């Protein structure tokens, strides 16, 4: 099943990405996400004062150079190189990766250049994460193309349909035992609904709840007060 799934995804890649020449677009997207994840992790490590992790970059006068500065420089240089020089491979791919890295570094401090003040760790700093989420949501279908994602999703659903259906039936049985009949009925066809119904505690009076209460009543802990009396 795994080999068939990989083959189907490979066919979707050849059709939706390789054939139209969108490899550089994928590199921009991946490097953008990777740079954001790295710099956000680095910021947390610096704030936690991890001894072996490099600290902030500062000038001799003590001015902190925010990483959006490096991001803007990378976006400018790689953007100019990619548009004006129109480089061949592998420089085109290097420019795409550099542009994605600069984009991630810049958007990670979106709140800073929006408010023109250092709000990275404040409530306003959340706007940087929101900006990255919006950018990723827009770039993912735009750069790679909807065709690849539709074909890849179709391949995944086609290969995993039977296992997911079996899991949904098992979770639906748990929902039924916990007294959630509607979630059980819908969960047979939509496993996610069955999962949402199977996780919470059982409703009072359901077979699951009666069995749990019966097992607790017969446990040594429940018999301890009677022995004490």
N, C-alpha and C positions, 0 to 999 in steps of 0.2 A: 504494500500500500504506500509506503514511504517513497519507494522508487518511482511509482506511478505519479505521485503527487509532485515530486521534484521535476519529473519530465514535463508535466503539464505547466508548472510554473516557469520552467525553462522555455517552453513554447510561447507562453505569454510574454516573457522577456524578449525573445527574438522578434515577436510580432509587434509589441507595443513600444519597446525601447531601442533595441539594436537596429531594427529595420529603418525607423525614421531618424536614427542618429541622435538619440537623447541621452547617451551615456554621460555627457558633461552635465546635463541637467540633474541627473541622479547624483553625481558627485557634489554638486552645489548643495542639494538637499541633505545628503548624509553628512557632509563636512559642517554644515550649519547646525544640525542637531548635535553632532559630536562636540563641536566647540562650545555650544551653550551648556551641554551637560558637564564638560570639563571645567569651564570657568565658574559655573555655579558651585560645583563641588570644591573647587579651589578656594572660592570665597568663604565657604563654610569652614574649610580646614584652617584658613588664616584667622577667622573669627574665633575658632576654638583654640587657637594658639598651639597648634600641633608643632612640636619642636623640629621635626625633620622636614616639614613642608616649607618651601620658599615663601617669604612674606611679600608684602606689597612693594611695588616699584616706586621709588621716590628719588627726587633730585637731591643734590647736595644741600639745598636750602630747606629740605624737608617737605617739599610739595609732592603730594600723592598723585601719581599719574594713573588715572582710571583706565581700565582696560578698553573702554569705548574709544580711547584715543588710538590705540593700536588697531582696533577694528576699523575705524574710519580710514586710517592710512592704508590698511590692506584692501578695503573696498575701493579706494581711489586708484591705487596702483594696479590691482588686478582688473578692475573695471576698464581702465584705460587700455591696458595691455590686451584684454580680450576683445574690445571693440575697435580700437584704432589700429592695432598691429595685426589683428586676425592671425594669431600664431597657429602653426601646425602642431600635430601631436609629437611629443607629449606635453609641449608647453601649453597647449589649449586646456588639457586636463589639469595641469598644475595651476593655471589661472582660475579654473573653476573651483578647485579645492581652496585656494587662497581667498577667493571671493566669499565662499561659504563660511570659512573661518571668520573672516572679518564681519560678516553679517551676524554671526552668532555672538561675537564679542560686543558688537554695537547694540544689538537689540536686548542683550542681557542688562544693559543700563538704560533702557528706553525711558524709564521714569526719571532718570537724572537729566537727560537732555530735553525732557518734556517740561519739567518743573524748574530746571536750571539750578538745582540744589541737590546735595547728596542725600537722597531718601532711600538708599538701597535697602536698609534694614527696617524701614518704617512701614506703616500700612500703605502708604503711597507706592512703596517699592513693589507691591504686588502687581502694579500695572506693567512692569517689565515682563513678568511671567505671562500675564494676559496677552501682551504683545507677541511674545514668542509662540504661544498657543495659536493665536490668530494667523500669524505668519506661516507656521507649519501647516495649519489646516488649509491655507490658500495655496501654498507652494507644492504640497504633496500631489494634489490632482493636476495642478497647472503645469508643473515642470515635467513630471513623469507621464501625465496623460491618464485620462479616465479609462481608456481602452485596456491598459495593462492591469489596472486594479480590478476591473470587471472580470477579465479573463482569469486573473489569479484567484479572485474570490470564488468564482465559479468552480475552479479546479479544487480549491480547499473544501468547499461545501460538498462537491461531488464525491470526494474521497472520504470525508469524515461524516457524511450524512448518517450512515448506519450506526457507527459508534455513538454519535451525539443523540440519535433517536433512542438507543438503548439506555444511555445515561438519563435521558429525559423520562423514560418509563420508570426507571428505578427511583428517581427523585419524585415522580408523581405518586408512587406508592407510599413514599414517606409523607408526602403532603396529605394523602388520604388518611394515613394513620394518625397524623397530627390534627385532623379535623378541618383541613382546608380543602374542601371539595372542589371549589371553583379553580383554585391553583392547580389541583391535580388534573382536572379535566383539560384545562388549557395547556398545562405543562407537558402533557403527552405529545403535543404538537410543537410547543415552544419550550425547549429545555431551560431557557433562562428564567421563564416564569416559574417552572418547577423548582429551580434552585432558590429563587427568592422566597418561595413558600416553604421549602424544606429547612432553611437555616434557622428561622425564629423558633421560639419555644412553642411547644404543643398547646393547643387550646384546652381549657379545663373540660373534663369529661370525655376527651378523645381517647381512643385505645392506647395511643402512645403515652398520654398523661397518666391513665389508669395503671399501665404497666410500670411506669417509673415510680408512681406512688406506692404500688404494691411491693416493688423491690426494696424501696426505702423502709416500708413498714416491717419487712422481714429481715432487715439488716441487723447486725450486732449492735450498731449504735442506737437503733430504735428500741431494742430490747433492754438496753442498759438502764433506763429509768425504772422499768418494772422490776428488774433485779434489785435495784437500790431500794425500792419501796418494800 
